[in-house]
Amino acid sequence: MVKGMSGQNEMSDTDRIINRHIARLLTELEDAGCPVIFRDAVKSKLAWMRSDLNELKEGQHNDQPSNPRR
């Protein structure tokens, strides 16, 4: 999560996009009559993907020099 000017946690653009896709996919699976156990498994795996993407983004952010040369 990203801290905003007000100090409250704000979702990153990546988190918003992933949430949107999770919601869409879970709705389609529910509409197709998929059992809850499958929907829960899909949701869990996508949560892992979000975690991996956020770690990757943090790692790239931390790898950048604090005072880049021009």
Secondary structure, 3 states (H helix, E strand, C coil): CEECCCCCEECCHHHHHHHHHHHHHHHHHHHCCCCHHHHHHHHHHHHHHHHHHHHHHHHHHHHCCCCCCC
